[in-house]
Amino acid sequence: MIALLASLAFAGDPANSPLFSGTNTPWTIGEKNGAFGLFRPVTIGIDDRTEISANGLAFFLAPTVEFKRELWDHDSGFSLAAGGELGVPTFAFKMLQTGFLQPIGADQTVAWTLVPGASVYGGWRNDQVAVSMRIHFRGGIPLTSRGDKPLEFQDVPWLDPLLAPLVTGWSLAPTIRLDWTPNAGWVITGQGRIEFSGGPDLGGKIFVLRAIGNHVAVGLGVAMAWEKFRYGFHDWDDRTPAPPPVVPLDMMPLLDVQGRW
């Protein structure tokens, strides 16, 4: 699930670093600040409570732009935020029908679709630890016919959550995230996610990021995914055993390079 790999951290004062901004957290990056990376969103701060972002490498599969606004930030460390987004993923997914792995069958119809979404964020932080939660809803609005053979879930880790609004027309994903900054140069992130759309997909990541100066950071980690047709609603009923996954890749290493200004 490419979307769950985004948003890590940098050096500097932990309470003001992008550790507390980005995907799945209520904190924004700050006025005129910006950040980018291989997996984290490209993010620009509009003011101290507002930011706009575009999903990182996933932009080439499901281009999505999000607007996020902090609604409440208490001195005790608790915060709330809300966001809205719009994606147009259809063109990129059509390209996968002729790609090397061809995870989407050439005989399936990938209808042109708009994917609006909304998110609610909540969290608490101090100088070293941040706990965040995001409730993320997306809906698919087809602009053309779904055809004689509509698109189906592919049972490919990292891909199915992006396909969900095109297949079932909706997706609901709660995510919880824990960030620990033992000092200004290191960040350790753990994250878990459930994607509901006809059955749950589970995903998670563990990541360690090291700052190099004040504007660059590098990190290593691992991401995990458990697909619905392997561990989801089919498997919960012994009378309908699940077929083997198309791509049996449930774990992958991560390498990220990030920059900020």
C-alpha positions as CSV (number, residue, x, y, z in Angstrom):
1,M,0.0,0.0,0.0
2,I,2.0,2.9,-1.3
3,A,-0.1,5.5,0.3
4,L,0.7,4.3,3.8
5,L,4.5,4.6,3.3
6,A,4.5,8.4,3.3
7,S,5.5,11.1,5.8
8,L,8.6,10.6,8.0
9,A,10.8,13.2,9.7
10,F,13.9,15.4,9.7
11,A,16.4,17.0,12.1
12,G,15.9,20.1,14.2
13,D,13.6,20.9,17.1
14,P,11.4,17.8,17.4
15,A,8.3,19.7,18.3
16,N,8.6,21.8,15.1
17,S,9.9,19.2,12.6
18,P,7.9,17.6,9.8
19,L,7.8,14.5,12.1
20,F,4.5,16.1,13.2
21,S,3.2,16.9,9.8
22,G,2.2,15.0,6.7
23,T,0.0,11.9,6.1
24,N,-2.0,10.6,9.0
25,T,-1.1,13.4,11.5
26,P,-3.1,16.6,12.4
27,W,0.0,18.8,12.4
28,T,0.9,21.0,9.4
29,I,4.4,21.8,8.2
30,G,4.3,25.6,8.8
31,E,4.0,28.7,6.6
32,K,6.3,28.7,3.6
33,N,7.9,25.5,4.7
34,G,8.1,22.5,2.3
35,A,9.2,18.8,2.3
36,F,9.5,16.1,-0.3
37,G,10.8,12.5,-0.5
38,L,10.6,9.2,-2.4
39,F,7.6,8.1,-0.3
40,R,6.3,11.0,1.7
41,P,4.0,13.6,0.1
42,V,5.3,16.7,-1.6
43,T,4.0,19.2,1.0
44,I,3.9,23.0,1.0
45,G,2.8,25.1,4.0
46,I,0.3,27.9,3.0
47,D,0.2,29.3,6.5
48,D,0.8,28.1,10.1
49,R,-2.4,25.9,10.0
50,T,-2.9,25.1,6.4
51,E,-1.0,23.0,3.9
52,I,-1.4,21.4,0.4
53,S,0.2,18.1,-0.6
54,A,0.5,15.7,-3.5
55,N,1.1,12.0,-2.8
56,G,4.8,11.0,-3.5
57,L,5.7,8.1,-5.9
58,A,2.0,7.0,-5.8
59,F,1.2,10.2,-7.7
60,F,2.2,8.3,-10.9
61,L,-0.4,5.6,-10.2
62,A,-3.2,7.7,-8.5
63,P,-2.5,11.4,-8.7
64,T,-4.1,13.0,-5.7
65,V,-3.9,16.5,-4.2
66,E,-5.0,17.1,-0.6
67,F,-5.8,20.3,1.3
68,K,-5.4,20.0,5.2
69,R,-6.3,22.5,7.9
70,E,-5.6,22.4,11.6
71,L,-8.8,23.1,13.5
72,W,-7.7,22.9,17.2
73,D,-4.3,22.8,18.9
74,H,-4.2,22.7,22.7
75,D,-1.3,23.6,24.9
76,S,-1.5,20.1,26.4
77,G,-0.4,18.7,23.0
78,F,-3.8,17.5,21.6
79,S,-4.7,18.5,18.1
80,L,-7.5,18.0,15.5
81,A,-7.5,18.7,11.8
82,A,-9.6,18.0,8.7
83,G,-8.7,17.6,5.0
84,G,-10.2,17.2,1.6
85,E,-8.7,15.7,-1.6
86,L,-9.4,15.0,-5.2
87,G,-7.7,12.3,-7.3
88,V,-7.9,11.2,-11.0
89,P,-6.2,7.8,-11.0
90,T,-7.7,6.3,-14.2
91,F,-5.1,7.1,-16.8
92,A,-2.2,5.6,-14.8
93,F,-4.1,2.4,-14.0
94,K,-4.9,2.0,-17.7
95,M,-1.2,2.0,-18.4
96,L,-0.8,-0.9,-16.0
97,Q,-2.8,-3.0,-18.5
98,T,0.1,-3.0,-20.9
99,G,2.9,-2.9,-18.3
100,F,5.7,-5.5,-17.7
101,L,3.8,-7.2,-14.8
102,Q,0.4,-6.3,-16.3
103,P,-1.4,-6.6,-12.9
104,I,-4.7,-5.4,-14.5
105,G,-6.0,-7.7,-17.2
106,A,-6.2,-6.2,-20.7
107,D,-9.8,-7.4,-21.0
108,Q,-11.0,-5.5,-17.9
109,T,-12.5,-2.1,-18.2
110,V,-10.9,0.8,-16.3
111,A,-13.6,3.4,-16.3
112,W,-12.7,7.1,-16.1
113,T,-13.3,8.0,-12.5
114,L,-13.0,11.0,-10.1
115,V,-12.1,10.1,-6.6
116,P,-12.9,12.8,-4.0
117,G,-12.0,12.2,-0.4
118,A,-12.2,13.5,3.2
119,S,-10.1,13.0,6.3
120,V,-10.4,13.7,10.0
121,Y,-7.2,13.7,12.0
122,G,-6.5,13.6,15.8
123,G,-3.3,13.3,17.8
124,W,-1.2,14.1,20.9
125,R,2.5,15.0,21.1
126,N,5.3,16.1,23.4
127,D,8.9,16.8,22.6
128,Q,9.8,13.2,21.8
129,V,6.6,11.2,21.1
130,A,3.6,11.7,18.8
131,V,0.5,9.5,18.6
132,S,-1.8,10.2,15.6
133,M,-4.9,8.8,14.0
134,R,-6.6,9.4,10.7
135,I,-10.0,8.4,9.4
136,H,-9.8,8.5,5.6
137,F,-12.8,8.1,3.3
138,R,-12.8,8.1,-0.5
139,G,-15.6,7.7,-3.1
140,G,-15.3,6.8,-6.7
141,I,-17.5,8.7,-9.2
142,P,-17.3,6.9,-12.6
143,L,-17.4,9.3,-15.6
144,T,-17.8,6.5,-18.2
145,S,-19.4,3.1,-18.3
146,R,-17.8,0.3,-16.3
147,G,-18.0,-1.9,-19.4
148,D,-18.8,-5.5,-20.0
149,K,-16.0,-6.7,-17.6
150,P,-15.7,-4.2,-14.8
151,L,-12.4,-3.8,-12.9
152,E,-11.8,-6.2,-10.1
153,F,-9.5,-6.4,-7.1
154,Q,-6.2,-7.7,-8.3
155,D,-4.9,-9.3,-5.0
156,V,-1.6,-7.5,-5.5
157,P,-0.1,-6.0,-2.3
158,W,0.1,-2.2,-2.3
159,L,-2.2,-1.9,-5.3
160,D,-5.7,-2.9,-4.1
161,P,-6.2,0.0,-1.7
162,L,-5.6,2.4,-4.6
163,L,-8.1,0.5,-6.8
164,A,-10.8,0.3,-4.2
165,P,-12.8,3.4,-5.2
166,L,-12.7,2.2,-8.8
167,V,-13.9,-1.3,-8.0
168,T,-16.4,-0.9,-5.2
169,G,-17.0,2.9,-5.4
170,W,-15.9,3.6,-1.8
171,S,-13.0,3.1,0.6
172,L,-12.7,3.7,4.4
173,A,-9.3,3.5,6.0
174,P,-8.5,4.1,9.7
175,T,-4.7,4.6,10.4
176,I,-2.8,4.9,13.6
177,R,0.8,6.1,13.8
178,L,3.5,6.4,16.5
179,D,6.6,8.5,16.1
180,W,9.5,8.6,18.6
181,T,12.3,11.1,18.4
182,P,15.0,10.0,20.9
183,N,17.1,13.0,19.8
184,A,17.1,15.7,17.1
185,G,18.9,13.4,14.6
186,W,16.8,10.2,14.7
187,V,13.2,9.3,14.2
188,I,11.5,5.9,14.6
189,T,8.1,5.5,13.0
190,G,5.5,2.7,13.4
191,Q,2.2,2.7,11.5
192,G,-0.8,0.4,11.0
193,R,-3.7,0.7,8.6
194,I,-6.9,-1.1,7.8
195,E,-8.6,-0.6,4.4
196,F,-12.3,-1.4,4.4
197,S,-13.8,-1.9,0.9
198,G,-15.7,-5.2,0.5
199,G,-13.3,-6.7,3.1
200,P,-10.2,-5.4,5.0
201,D,-6.7,-5.1,3.8
202,L,-4.2,-4.7,6.6
203,G,-0.9,-2.9,6.2
204,G,1.9,-1.5,8.3
205,K,5.4,-0.1,8.4
206,I,8.4,0.4,10.6
207,F,10.9,3.0,9.6
208,V,14.1,4.6,11.0
209,L,15.2,8.0,9.7
210,R,18.5,9.7,10.2
211,A,19.1,13.4,9.6
212,I,22.1,14.6,7.6
213,G,22.4,18.3,8.3
214,N,19.3,20.4,8.6
215,H,17.7,19.8,5.2
216,V,18.3,16.2,4.2
217,A,17.5,12.8,5.8
218,V,17.9,9.2,4.8
219,G,16.0,6.2,6.2
220,L,15.6,2.4,6.1
221,G,12.5,0.4,7.0
222,V,10.1,-2.4,6.1
223,A,6.5,-2.3,4.9
224,M,4.0,-5.2,5.3
225,A,0.7,-5.9,3.7
226,W,-1.9,-8.7,4.1
227,E,-4.3,-8.9,1.2
228,K,-8.1,-9.5,1.5
229,F,-8.1,-12.6,-0.7
230,R,-5.4,-14.3,1.4
231,Y,-6.4,-13.2,4.9
232,G,-9.6,-11.4,4.4
233,F,-13.3,-12.2,4.2
234,H,-12.8,-15.3,1.9
235,D,-10.5,-17.0,4.4
236,W,-12.8,-16.3,7.4
237,D,-15.3,-18.8,5.8
238,D,-13.7,-22.3,5.5
239,R,-16.4,-23.3,3.0
240,T,-15.0,-20.8,0.5
241,P,-11.2,-21.2,0.7
242,A,-9.2,-18.3,-0.8
243,P,-7.1,-18.8,-4.0
244,P,-3.4,-18.0,-3.8
245,P,-2.5,-14.4,-4.4
246,V,-1.5,-13.2,-7.8
247,V,1.7,-11.6,-6.5
248,P,2.8,-13.3,-3.1
249,L,4.7,-10.3,-1.9
250,D,3.6,-9.4,1.6
251,M,6.7,-7.6,2.8
252,M,9.2,-5.2,1.2
253,P,12.2,-3.2,2.3
254,L,12.1,0.6,2.1
255,L,14.8,3.2,1.4
256,D,13.9,6.8,1.5
257,V,15.7,10.1,0.9
258,Q,13.9,13.3,2.0
259,G,14.6,17.0,1.8
260,R,13.0,20.1,3.3
261,W,13.1,23.9,3.2
